[in-house]
Amino acid sequence: MLGVHVSGQWLATAGYAVFLPNPRGGQGHGHAFAASVAGAVGMNEWTDIVTGIDLLITSGVADPDRLGIGGWSHGGFMAAWAVGHTDRFRASLMGAGISDWGMQAATGEYGAFEAALGGSTGWEGTGPHPHDQLSPVSFASKIRTPVLILQGEDDTNVSPSQAEFFHRALVRFGVEHEYVLYPREGHGIRERNHQLDLLRRTREWFDRWLVLGR
C-alpha cells in the first residue's frame, strides 16, 4: 500500500504482508529528497518501490505470483502508474489518484506545485507535453491488471475528473475494473459508513484476485 492509510493495517490483520514504502519524493528525509521527483514523478520513486518489492520476494516475505498494489492520493497515482508499466501485479487499488498531471495542474488545489511535479501544463502550446509521459492515463492501453477506483465526489484536491478520466480509458480498452464515487466526501473519506465500505471493498478486491482458491 502506498501512502498512510488504514487499509494497510486492515489488510495486515487479514494475513497480508503489507509494504509501506517511503520512496524518493516522500517526507522525512529533507527537502532535496522530497524535491527530487519534481518533473519526473513515477520515475525514481517507482524504481525505489520495485527495489523494495524485489527484496521482499527474495527474502520470502512476498509471493511474486500474488502481488497487489494500492494507495491513496499520490499513492493512488503510483498504483495507477504501476499497472501501466508492468503486469506483475494481480490487482490494483487507485484511491483519489492522479491520472493526468495536466488536468491536476488545472483543477487541483495547488496548481503551481502540481505543475512542477508533472513538469508542464496543458496551456503550454499544442504538445505533446512532458506531463503526458508522466500521466497514467497515457498508458491505459497497456493495462491488463484489474483496478478498483475509489474517489470522493466533493474532492477539491484531486478532482473526481481524474477518476472519471481513468475509468473511461479503462472502459475503452476493456480493462476489468470497478469505480466507486463516495457522495459528500472530499480528499479523505470521513463518513463512518463510507469508511466501513472502503475497508470492506479493499479487502474483498484483493481477496478476489490474490487469495488462492478464490
Phi, psi and omega in degrees: 000136183253117182106155181281109182208145184298339180301328179299313178293322180298318179289324180297323179293340179269003177100003177284144168275117187249126179256120180245085185281159171233078185285176174309137187101347180276184184261160172099357181234021176094170185295316184300319179297315182290322184278354187294343182262000181302126181076005182212036180299142180088358183264270183297327179294324177293321176301317179298317181294314180298320178300318178295318179297316180298322178296319179294324177293313179299326181280355180083009180279320183249144177267116184298341181267359181221059180259137172234159179220142180198161178184173183236141179064242178295329174295327175294321173302313183296324178294321177290321178298318184302312187286348173273356184235353178202152176256015186285343180266138180272345178202151180222148175234119178252105180255118179046044186264160180269125176256339181216116184289332175294317176295323180295320177296329183274332188240345182285166181289337186239065189309307182295321178296316180295322178296323179293321178294314183283341175093351180188176175231164183287345182265014178264057179092186187278347178080185008294153184254155177306323183293339178298325180282352180248005184258125181306325183298335179293341184247017184300328182293344182265353186283130176237351184275133175299138186234133170257119180257123178239135187205141173276132185294330183255021181293121176258353177277302173243106187300146174304340178299333177295314178294318180297318179299313181293318177304313182293325177295319179294322175299315182302322184258011174068032181274131179294127181197165172233147184229117183240125179246116183271119180293147176068007183258143176265220183286335173247148181271118189252323184290137188301316182294328177287322176299316179295321178296319179298315179297316180298313181297321181299309182293318180297323180295311181288325174301317183301320188257341187248334185279130180295142178085006179242000000 
